[in-house]
Amino acid sequence: MTLSQAGRALADAAPVPYWLDRPDRPDPLPPLVGPQTADLLVIGGGYGGLWAALLAKQADPDRDVLLVDAGTCGWAASGRNGGFCAASLTHGLANGVDRFPDEVGELERLGRENLDAIAATVAEHDIDCDFERTGELAVAVEPYQLDGLAADAELARRYGHRVRLLDRDEVRAEVDSPTYLGGMFDADRVAMVDPAKLAWGLRRACLDLGVRVHEHTRVTGLRADGAALRARTAGGRGAAPGSVRARRVVLATNAFPPLLRRLRAYVVPVYDHVLMTEPLTPAQRDAIGWRNRQGLADTANQFHYYRITADGRILFGGYDAVYHYGNRVAPELEQRPATFTTLANHFFTTFPQLADVRFSHRWGGVIDTCTRFCPFYGTAYDGRLAYAAGYTGLGVGATRFSARVLLDLLDGGDTPLTRLDLVRRKPLPFPPEPVRALGINLTRRSMARADAREGRRDLWLRTLDRLGLGFDS
């Protein structure tokens, strides 16, 4: 695939997230005006905040719950991701075994229950989000990756996963790519979902239960106010600045600059980029198979993830995890032509039989990552505020579990969830700048080098492994 061919395929791609680019998206709700009060204030209208508001209202219908978002619900990571809703709470089983060996079995059980509960909520509230329990197919594209898949399968079976190893012919019978050498299919721990429709459906469920939701309402500061907390808000869409006095606060802003200074050491924002094709024709679908609609991912350090949408498009993303100096987050960073060209070339290498396919959308989004690759938790203001962050790209499912944790933390109770090591322990912090950027960029180069050297990790990566540090998306 030449650069000019990639350029032609990208020429008409709209620079916006496909999931959010729809005429049937809900109208924005009005911003908050003047001083308000609430029993529970939720800051952030992505999955984490929406689940917290919904679960809080379900547990106590009389609780006055108010949710605010700086944009609209689901406009950030929750409406831009690939739509892989996984049971894992630890960014994969291997990461859970490495970091929480004494409780990983319990975390796996809780993850399965959490995915079942998401499916039940989608059904109960009639959320039209194309939720499909298709499973996930991990594919080897280099010979050395086959041994890794076999080891992953052995570990997965030890913890009760229904996985199956596939040889080259078997995996190509599922999805036909000349790059595939083998695969591992996990049948029941991953669902596909339309991410924006899930966020919009959760917003509607919250409103139906009586949650007050204000969009275009950015919180600019927090302070103690007697036995409560007071949040200052900036005026949006012509509204004057306001405030909310709340007994308890859930902070669910993830990758965006945190309202708590302490979180700045633990979270870095990483940009991930995605392409979406036009709908495939019947002949194009026949050329690749993919009748079972599984989610797919390869097993390199710099990996790709891809899936089929309900209307027959292919989403193709990943590979580059881009950090910008100083934890910078800005709208202009969502578009990165060099990365889109790289992804287009990789797409056509994966599926050369789709050489005439064009891309309809290209976009980027920011992910909150931490050194242990999975969410961490905490409280502030004497337990009146609870937060979760650091999802590292698997938050579609894990956010619901985190919402349960945060509500338990705010209630102050000693519960099975708050006793988990996952909840009680913090990840190691990232160093300050400029060491932070130097370390992240060195790690990215070492990961690319490992992919080119049959997975062999250099001294830098081995040192990070020993220290329990990492960088991922």
N, C-alpha and C positions, 0 to 999 in steps of 0.2 A: 504494500500500500504506500504510494508516494505521498509527499506532502501536499501536492496539488490535488490529489484525489481526496485526501482528508479535508482539505480546505473546501472543496466542492460539497462534500457531505455535510459540513458544518455551516455552509454559507447562509442558509435560511433559518438556522436554529435561533429561536427566541431566547434572549438572555434573562430568563425568568424561570423559577421552579415550575415544572409541568403540573405538579399536584395543586398548586395555588392558582394556576392560570385558567380559571374556569368561570363561566358566566353564572353558574349556580352557587357560587360561594356566598356565605351569609353576609348580610349587610353588617357593617361595624356597629358596635354598641356605643352609646355616648360616653364621653370621658367623665370622670368624677368631677363634681363641682362642689366647692365649699367644704366646710368641716363635716366629717362623717364619723360614726362610731360603728363598731362591730365586735362580736365575740371573737371571731377569727378572721384575720386578714391574710389572704394568700397573695403573694407578690410573684407574678409570673403566670402567664396563661398558656404555657406549653403543657405537655402530658403530665409532668410532675405536679404542677399547680392545679390542673383540672382534676386529676385523680384525688388530690388532697381535699379539694372543695367538695367533690362528689361524695367521697367516703365519709367526710365529716358530717355532711348533711344527712346522709343515710343513717349514720349512727345516732344522730340527735336532730330530728327535724326542727326542733325549736331553737337550735343554735343559729345565730345570725352570722352568716358567712359572706364575706365580701372578697371578690377576686379582682385584681387590677393587672393590666398588661400594658407595656410601653407601646406595643403595636396592636395587632389583633391576635386573638387566640390561635395558636398554631402557625404563626407567620415565620417563626425562626426554625430551629432544628426539628421541631415536631412536624412541620409541614414540608420539609426538604429532604428527608432521609429516604433510604431505599425501601422502607416498608417491611423490613424483616423483624417480626415480633417473636423473640426467642424466650425460651423458658429460663435460660441461664441468668443468674443474678451476679455472676462473677466474671463476666466477659470470657466465657468458655470454661469447660470442665478443667482443662489442664491448669489454667490460671488459678482456679479455685483450689485445686489440690496443692499447688505450690504455696499459696498464701494462707489458706485456711484448712490445713490437713485434718484437724480434729473435728471440724464441723461441716466439711464439704458434703457429706451425705445428707445432713439436715438441710443445707442450702439447696441441694438438688431437689429434695422433696418439696421445699417451699417454692422453688421455681416452677415445678410442675403444677402445683396448686394455683400459683399466680397466673400462669397462662390459661388454665381452665377458667379461672375467675374472670379474666378479660373476655374470653369467649362468651361466658354467661352474661356479662354486662352488655356486650354488643347485642346479644339476643334479647335481653330483657328490655333494653331501651330502643330496640329497633334501629340500631345505628347502621346505616347503609355505607359500609366501608370496605366491601369486598374481602372480608376476613375469610381466609382459606388455610386450613391446616395441611399444607402441601408437603411439609418437611423440607430438608435442605440437603443438597448434594455438594460435598467438598471434592474438588477435582485436583489431581496431580498433573502438572504440565511439564515436569522435569523428572527424570528417572529417580533421583535421590528422594523425591517427595513421596514415593510409594512406600518406603519404609516408615516414614512419618505417619502416613495414613493408617498403616497396619498397627502402629503403636497407639494411635488415637482410638482406633476401633477396640483394641484390647482394653484400654482404660475406660472407654464408654460402657462397654459391656459389664465391667466390674461394678458400675454404678447403676445398672438396670436400664441403660439406653437400648432401644431397638435399632441397631445399626447393621448395615450390610456392606461388605467390601465388594466392589465391582472391578472386574478387569477391563482392559482397553475396549474390547468389543461390547461388553455389557454397559459400560458408561456411555459409549457412543450410540448405543441403541436407545438410551434415554434422551440424550442431547448430543447432537452430532457435531463435534469439533475435531479437526485433525490434530489439535494440540493436546487432547486428553489422552493420558496414558493409564488412568485408573481413577477410582473414586470411592467415596464412602457416603452412603445415604443414611441420614438420620430421619426416621420416619415420622416422629410425632412431637418433636421439641421445638419446631419452628413453624410459625404461620406467616403467610403473606397478608399484607393489609395496605389499603390506600391511606397513607399517613395523614394527609390533610383532612380527609373525610372522617377519620377517627377523631381527630382533634375537634372538628366542628360538631361531631355527634356527641362527644363528651361535654362540650359547651352547652349544647341544647339540653342534655340531660341535667346539667347543673341548673340551668334556668328553670326547667320544669319543676325541679325540687325546691326552688325558691332562693338559690344562690344569687346574690347581686353581683353582676359583672360589669366592669367599666373598662373599655378599651381606650387606646391612645392616652394612657394615664401612666406616666413614668414616675416612679418613686425616686426622689433625689436624696433622701436622707431618713435616718431613723434615730430616735432618741427615747430614753426612758421618760415616762410621764406618770408619776405616781406608781400605782400597781399595774399600769398598762404600758404600752409602747405607742408612740406617735410617729406616723410616717408622713413625710412631706411629699407632695406630688406636684409635678410641673404641669402647667396648663397645656392641653392638647386640643387641636381642632378649634381654636378660638376660645377655649374655656380658661377661666382664671385658675391660678394655682390653688390647690386644696390640701386637705390633710385627713388622715384617718387615725382615730384613737381606738386601739384594739387590745383586748386582754391577752391574745396570743397571736403569733405571726408565723406563717410558713414562708420561708425564703426559697424560691425555686427559679432562680435566674441563671443557673448553670454556667455557660461559657462567658456570659456578659460581665462587665466589670462589677465586682461584688460590692454590696452595701456593707459587708463586714470586712474590715481590713485584713483580719487573720486569714481569710480564704485566698488572698492573693498569692501566698507562697505555695499553695497546694494545687491550684488549677491553672492550666495553660489552654488558651483557645487555639484550636487547630482547624485549618480550612480543608474541607473535603469537597471534591468536585464530581459532577454527575452529568451524563448525557442521557437523553431519551430519544429513541427513534420514532419515526412515523409508524403508524400501524402497519404490520407486515401483511403482505398479500397471502392468499392461501398457498400459492406456489412457494413463497419464501418460508412460510411455516413448515411446509412439507420438507424443505431442504435441510432443516435443522431438527425436526422432530419436536421435542420438548412438550409432549402431549400431557405430561403429568404436572407441569407448571411448578416444579420445585424451585426454591431459591437456590442459587449457585454461588460458590466462591472458590477461588483457587487458594493454594496453601503456601504461597510465598510470603516473605515478610512484608513486601509491598504488594498487597493482594488486591484483586478486583472482586467486586460483588455485583451480581446481576440477576434480574428476574423478569418474568413476563407480566404485563399489566392486564387488567380486565378487558381492555379494548385492543389487546394484541400487540402492544409495543414492547420493546426491550429497554429496560433501564440498565445502564452500564456505568459503574462508578468505582471510586477508590483509587488505589495505587499511590498517588501523591498525598502526603499529609504535610501541609504547609503551615509553618509557624512564622509569624511576623514579629519582628523585634518589639520588645516592650509590651507583650500581650495585646498587640494592636487588633482591634475589631472595627471594621468600617465597611459600608456597603460596597465600595469600589473593589474590595478584596474578593468579592464573590465571583468576579469574572477574571479568569486567568487563561488567556489564549494558548499559551504553551502547554498547559496541562490538558486543555480540551483537545489539542492536536495529538498529544501523546495517547490520550484515552481513545480517540478515534482510530489511530493506528493499531492499538491493542485490540480494539473491537474487531477490526477487519482481519487481523491475524487469527483471532479466535474463530471467527465465522467468515472465511473467505467466500463462501457461497452466497453471502449477503452483500456482495460488492456494490450493488446498486441502491442499497438502503441509504436514506438520508436521515439526519437528526432534526427533530422538531424543536428541542429545547436543550439548553446548556445552563448550568447554574452551579453555584457553590454555597456552602453553608458552614457555620462554625460549630465545632464539637468541643465539649469540655473534657479534657483528659487529665488524668493524674498518674502518679508513678506506680500505682498498683492496678491500673486499667479498669477499675470498677468503682461504683459509688462509695463515698464515705459520708459520715453523718456527724452531726453535732448540735449543740445548743448554745445560746448566748442570752445575755440579759437575764441571768438567773433563771434560765429555763423557760422564759416567755417566748423565745424565738427558736425555731428548729430549722435546720437546713440539710440539704443533700446536694452533692455535686460530684463530678468526676466520672460520669457514666462511660466515656470513651467509646461512644458509637453503638452501644447496645441498650439504649434507654427506652425503646418503644415498649418493651415488656417490663423492664426493671423499675420504671417510674411508678407503676402502681404499687409494687412492693415497698418502694421507698416512701410513698405517701402513707402507707400503714405505719411504717417505722416513725415517721415524723409526728403523726398524731399520737402514737404511744408516748413518744418523748415529751410532747407538750402536755399530755395528761399526767406526766410525772410518775407513772406506774412502773413497777418492776415486772416486765412482761417477757415471754419467750423471745420476742423480737429484740427488745432492748438489751437482753443478755447476750446476744450473739457477738462473737469476736468481730465479725464483719461490721457491726454497728459501733462497738466500743473503741476499736482501733482506728487510728488515722494513718494515711499513707505517709511516706517520707516526703518532705517538701522539695520543691525545685529550688535550685540556687537563684540568687538575684542576678539581674543583668549586670554586665554583659555575659557572665558565665552561663546564664540560662540559655541564651541563643546559641552560644558556641557549643554547648553540650548537646542541645537538640539537633543542630545541624550536623555535628560529628556523628551522632547516633543515626540520623537518616542516611548519611553516606555509608556507614558501616553496615546498616541493614541492606542497602542496595548491593554492597560488595558481597555480603553473605549470599544473597540470591544468585549472584554471578559465580559463586565458588561452591556450588552444591550444598549450600546451607551452612558452611563452616563459619563459625562466629569468631571474629577477631578479638584481640586482647581487650579492646574497649567494651565490646558487648559482653564478654565474659566477666569483666569487672562489674559492669552494671548488674548482671545476673547475681553475682555474689552479694552485692549491696542491696538487692531488692528494688532497684530503680529501673525505670523503663520509660518508653515514649511510644505511643501508638495512636491509632484513630479508629 
